[in-house]
């Protein structure tokens, strides 16, 4: 009877150790999966930040063009060349070659 109890205790210890090792392995697998997803999301975030910074720079450039580009001379030339407009009593000539 003594040997059976000792074998039963050893078997329980081995089963417990196997159970704990299984839990640790499962935990490590899940941890690696979470790490991989985290790295992927970080890369996506960096890509979005780069695109955002590029759009901000583009918007600043466009704003600078708007602020500096709409001088009276620019508007006048644009109206003459693209809209065929002129001042009253002003004659326009079209050169045909």
Residue frames as a rotation matrix with the C-alpha (Angstrom) as fourth column:
UNK 1
0.554 0.833 0.000 0.00
0.833 -0.554 0.000 0.00
0.000 0.000 -1.000 0.00
UNK 2
0.369 -0.498 -0.785 2.84
0.260 -0.755 0.602 2.39
-0.892 -0.426 -0.149 0.74
UNK 3
-0.688 -0.683 0.244 4.35
0.382 -0.055 0.922 2.04
-0.616 0.728 0.299 -2.71
UNK 4
-0.160 0.725 0.670 0.99
0.967 -0.020 0.253 2.70
0.197 0.688 -0.698 -4.37
UNK 5
0.752 0.423 -0.505 0.57
0.561 -0.814 0.154 5.95
-0.346 -0.399 -0.849 -2.41
UNK 6
-0.053 -0.863 -0.502 4.09
0.106 -0.505 0.856 7.04
-0.993 -0.008 0.119 -3.33
UNK 7
-0.730 -0.173 0.661 3.50
0.634 0.188 0.750 6.22
-0.254 0.967 -0.027 -7.01
UNK 8
0.289 0.918 0.272 0.17
0.948 -0.314 0.051 8.08
0.132 0.243 -0.961 -6.91
UNK 9
0.626 -0.129 -0.770 1.87
0.287 -0.879 0.380 11.15
-0.726 -0.458 -0.513 -5.39
UNK 10
-0.491 -0.868 -0.071 4.66
0.171 -0.176 0.969 11.03
-0.854 0.464 0.235 -8.00
UNK 11
-0.475 0.404 0.782 2.10
0.880 0.201 0.431 10.65
0.017 0.893 -0.450 -10.76
UNK 12
0.644 0.735 -0.210 0.17
0.752 -0.659 -0.001 13.67
-0.139 -0.157 -0.978 -9.44
UNK 13
0.242 -0.653 -0.718 3.38
0.093 -0.721 0.687 15.72
-0.966 -0.233 -0.114 -9.27
UNK 14
-0.747 -0.536 0.393 4.29
0.397 0.115 0.911 14.78
-0.533 0.836 0.127 -12.85
UNK 15
-0.064 0.824 0.563 0.76
0.985 -0.038 0.167 15.57
0.159 0.565 -0.809 -14.02
UNK 16
0.718 0.295 -0.631 0.88
0.493 -0.855 0.160 18.91
-0.492 -0.426 -0.759 -12.21
UNK 17
-0.212 -0.887 -0.411 4.29
0.074 -0.434 0.898 19.73
-0.974 0.160 0.158 -13.71
UNK 18
-0.709 0.012 0.705 3.04
0.687 0.241 0.686 18.80
-0.162 0.970 -0.179 -17.18
UNK 19
0.382 0.920 0.087 -0.05
0.924 -0.383 -0.002 20.94
0.031 0.081 -0.996 -16.62
UNK 20
0.552 -0.229 -0.802 2.04
0.226 -0.885 0.408 23.92
-0.803 -0.406 -0.436 -15.50
UNK 21
-0.600 -0.798 0.054 4.43
0.213 -0.095 0.972 23.53
-0.771 0.595 0.227 -18.44
UNK 22
-0.370 0.563 0.739 1.44
0.926 0.160 0.341 23.40
0.073 0.811 -0.580 -20.79
UNK 23
0.686 0.628 -0.368 0.02
0.680 -0.733 0.015 26.58
-0.260 -0.260 -0.930 -19.24
UNK 24
0.134 -0.730 -0.670 3.38
0.045 -0.671 0.740 28.34
-0.990 -0.130 -0.057 -19.59
UNK 25
-0.749 -0.405 0.524 3.74
0.491 0.192 0.850 27.27
-0.445 0.894 0.055 -23.23
UNK 26
0.083 0.872 0.483 0.22
0.984 -0.149 0.099 28.47
0.158 0.467 -0.870 -24.04
UNK 27
0.689 0.124 -0.714 0.94
0.416 -0.875 0.249 31.75
-0.594 -0.468 -0.654 -22.26
UNK 28
-0.298 -0.899 -0.322 4.18
0.089 -0.362 0.928 32.25
-0.950 0.248 0.188 -24.24
UNK 29
-0.603 0.159 0.782 2.44
0.793 0.232 0.564 31.50
-0.092 0.960 -0.266 -27.53
UNK 30
0.513 0.855 0.077 -0.27
0.856 -0.516 0.028 34.05
0.064 0.051 -0.997 -26.73
UNK 31
0.458 -0.425 -0.781 2.35
0.234 -0.790 0.567 36.56
-0.858 -0.442 -0.262 -25.64
UNK 32
-0.657 -0.730 0.190 4.25
0.328 -0.049 0.943 36.18
-0.679 0.682 0.272 -28.92
UNK 33
-0.232 0.675 0.700 1.00
0.959 0.038 0.282 36.57
0.164 0.737 -0.656 -30.87
UNK 34
0.753 0.509 -0.417 0.19
0.602 -0.788 0.127 39.79
-0.264 -0.347 -0.900 -29.01
UNK 35
0.019 -0.844 -0.536 3.74
0.153 -0.528 0.836 41.07
-0.988 -0.098 0.119 -29.57
UNK 36
-0.704 -0.266 0.658 3.49
0.641 0.161 0.751 40.36
-0.305 0.951 0.057 -33.29
UNK 37
0.238 0.875 0.422 0.15
0.938 -0.321 0.135 42.17
0.254 0.363 -0.896 -33.54
UNK 38
0.666 -0.047 -0.744 1.57
0.406 -0.814 0.415 45.08
-0.626 -0.579 -0.523 -31.54
UNK 39
-0.442 -0.890 -0.117 4.54
0.273 -0.258 0.927 45.40
-0.855 0.377 0.357 -33.90
UNK 40
-0.501 0.338 0.796 2.20
0.860 0.088 0.503 45.34
0.100 0.937 -0.335 -36.89
UNK 41
0.609 0.791 -0.059 0.01
0.789 -0.596 0.151 48.06
0.084 -0.138 -0.987 -35.38
UNK 42
0.312 -0.591 -0.744 3.07
0.282 -0.690 0.666 50.17
-0.907 -0.417 -0.049 -34.52
UNK 43
-0.720 -0.583 0.377 4.22
0.492 -0.046 0.870 49.95
-0.490 0.811 0.319 -38.14
UNK 44
-0.073 0.792 0.606 0.76
0.938 -0.152 0.312 50.96
0.340 0.591 -0.731 -39.35
UNK 45
0.716 0.324 -0.619 0.77
0.596 -0.745 0.299 53.87
-0.364 -0.583 -0.726 -36.92
UNK 46
-0.191 -0.876 -0.443 4.17
0.270 -0.481 0.834 55.06
-0.944 0.040 0.328 -38.16
UNK 47
-0.695 -0.007 0.719 2.96
0.718 0.049 0.694 54.86
-0.040 0.999 -0.029 -41.74
UNK 48
0.380 0.906 0.185 -0.15
0.880 -0.416 0.228 56.89
0.283 0.076 -0.956 -40.90
UNK 49
0.512 -0.267 -0.817 1.98
0.418 -0.753 0.508 59.47
-0.750 -0.602 -0.274 -39.07
UNK 50
-0.620 -0.781 0.076 4.24
0.409 -0.239 0.881 59.83
-0.669 0.578 0.467 -42.13
UNK 51
-0.405 0.555 0.727 1.21
0.849 -0.067 0.524 60.30
0.340 0.829 -0.444 -44.40
UNK 52
0.637 0.662 -0.395 -0.27
0.768 -0.587 0.255 62.83
-0.063 -0.466 -0.883 -41.98
UNK 53
0.092 -0.698 -0.711 2.97
0.327 -0.653 0.683 64.81
-0.940 -0.296 0.168 -41.85
UNK 54
-0.781 -0.359 0.511 3.15
0.571 -0.078 0.817 64.80
-0.254 0.930 0.266 -45.65
UNK 55
0.045 0.890 0.453 -0.43
0.897 -0.236 0.374 66.09
0.439 0.390 -0.809 -45.89
UNK 56
0.623 0.128 -0.772 0.31
0.595 -0.719 0.361 68.78
-0.508 -0.684 -0.524 -43.31
UNK 57
-0.422 -0.848 -0.322 3.33
0.302 -0.466 0.831 69.93
-0.855 0.253 0.453 -45.33
UNK 58
-0.662 0.246 0.708 1.26
0.732 0.015 0.681 69.85
0.157 0.969 -0.190 -48.53
UNK 59
0.455 0.888 -0.073 -1.47
0.873 -0.428 0.236 71.92
0.178 -0.171 -0.969 -46.87
UNK 60
0.328 -0.417 -0.848 1.11
0.409 -0.747 0.525 74.44
-0.852 -0.519 -0.074 -45.62
UNK 61
-0.751 -0.628 0.204 2.57
0.419 -0.215 0.882 74.73
-0.511 0.748 0.424 -49.12
UNK 62
-0.306 0.729 0.612 -0.87
0.853 -0.075 0.516 75.24
0.422 0.680 -0.599 -50.63
UNK 63
0.629 0.530 -0.568 -1.73
0.747 -0.615 0.253 77.82
-0.215 -0.584 -0.783 -47.96
UNK 64
-0.158 -0.776 -0.610 1.50
0.326 -0.624 0.710 79.67
-0.932 -0.087 0.352 -48.71
UNK 65
-0.814 -0.091 0.574 0.63
0.580 -0.078 0.811 79.66
-0.028 0.993 0.116 -52.42
UNK 66
0.199 0.961 0.190 -2.83
0.908 -0.254 0.334 80.98
0.369 0.106 -0.923 -51.64
UNK 67
0.557 0.009 -0.830 -1.48
0.598 -0.698 0.393 83.66
-0.576 -0.716 -0.395 -49.33
UNK 68
-0.262 -0.787 -0.559 1.22
0.071 -0.593 0.802 84.84
-0.962 0.170 0.212 -51.70
UNK 69
-0.733 -0.141 0.666 -0.30
0.596 0.338 0.728 84.00
-0.328 0.930 -0.164 -55.06
UNK 70
0.159 0.906 0.391 -3.45
0.984 -0.179 0.015 86.05
0.083 0.383 -0.920 -55.21
UNK 71
-0.581 -0.354 -0.732 -1.90
0.364 -0.918 0.156 89.43
-0.728 -0.176 0.663 -55.79
UNK 72
0.351 0.726 -0.592 -3.72
-0.228 -0.547 -0.805 91.91
-0.908 0.417 -0.027 -57.98
UNK 73
-0.215 -0.531 -0.820 -1.26
-0.935 -0.129 0.329 91.22
-0.281 0.837 -0.469 -60.79
UNK 74
-0.951 -0.136 0.279 -1.85
-0.096 0.984 0.152 87.47
-0.295 0.118 -0.948 -60.58
UNK 75
-0.171 0.973 0.155 -5.63
0.407 0.213 -0.888 87.87
-0.897 -0.089 -0.432 -60.64
UNK 76
0.327 0.255 -0.910 -5.43
-0.567 -0.717 -0.405 90.29
-0.756 0.648 -0.090 -63.55
UNK 77
-0.554 -0.619 -0.556 -3.19
-0.824 0.311 0.474 87.99
-0.120 0.721 -0.682 -65.62
UNK 78
-0.852 0.289 0.436 -5.30
0.202 0.951 -0.234 84.95
-0.482 -0.111 -0.869 -64.80
UNK 79
0.125 0.972 -0.197 -8.49
0.159 -0.216 -0.963 86.75
-0.979 0.089 -0.182 -65.84
UNK 80
0.193 -0.113 -0.975 -6.94
-0.844 -0.526 -0.106 87.90
-0.501 0.843 -0.197 -69.13
UNK 81
-0.634 -0.642 -0.432 -5.26
-0.774 0.530 0.347 84.61
0.007 0.554 -0.832 -70.08
UNK 82
-0.979 0.185 0.084 -7.74
0.171 0.973 -0.153 82.02
-0.110 -0.136 -0.985 -68.85
UNK 83
-0.235 0.962 -0.137 -11.09
0.641 0.048 -0.766 83.77
-0.730 -0.268 -0.628 -68.74
UNK 84
-0.475 -0.043 0.879 -10.65
0.825 -0.369 0.428 86.14
0.306 0.928 0.211 -71.72
UNK 85
0.615 0.657 -0.435 -11.60
0.774 -0.608 0.176 89.10
-0.149 -0.446 -0.883 -69.58
UNK 86
-0.469 -0.732 0.493 -10.44
0.744 -0.629 -0.226 92.68
0.476 0.261 0.840 -69.92
UNK 87
-0.617 0.231 -0.752 -11.03
0.417 -0.715 -0.561 96.11
-0.667 -0.660 0.345 -68.45
UNK 88
0.559 0.818 0.135 -13.80
0.617 -0.302 -0.726 98.24
-0.553 0.490 -0.674 -69.93
UNK 89
0.932 -0.134 -0.338 -12.61
-0.314 -0.764 -0.564 100.18
-0.183 0.631 -0.754 -72.98
UNK 90
-0.107 -0.980 0.170 -9.57
-0.623 0.199 0.756 97.90
-0.775 -0.025 -0.632 -73.28
UNK 91
0.657 0.291 -0.695 -8.91
-0.748 0.364 -0.555 96.17
0.091 0.885 0.457 -76.57
UNK 92
0.214 -0.569 0.794 -7.49
-0.282 0.742 0.608 92.74
-0.935 -0.354 -0.002 -76.80
UNK 93
0.253 -0.210 -0.945 -5.58
-0.966 0.002 -0.259 91.37
0.056 0.978 -0.202 -79.74
UNK 94
0.652 -0.063 0.755 -5.21
-0.083 0.985 0.154 87.79
-0.753 -0.163 0.637 -80.76
UNK 95
-0.126 -0.785 -0.606 -2.04
-0.894 -0.174 0.412 86.93
-0.429 0.594 -0.680 -82.63
UNK 96
0.818 0.371 0.439 -2.56
-0.106 0.849 -0.518 84.38
-0.565 0.377 0.734 -85.37
UNK 97
-0.075 -0.917 -0.392 0.54
-0.790 -0.185 0.584 82.95
-0.608 0.353 -0.711 -86.85
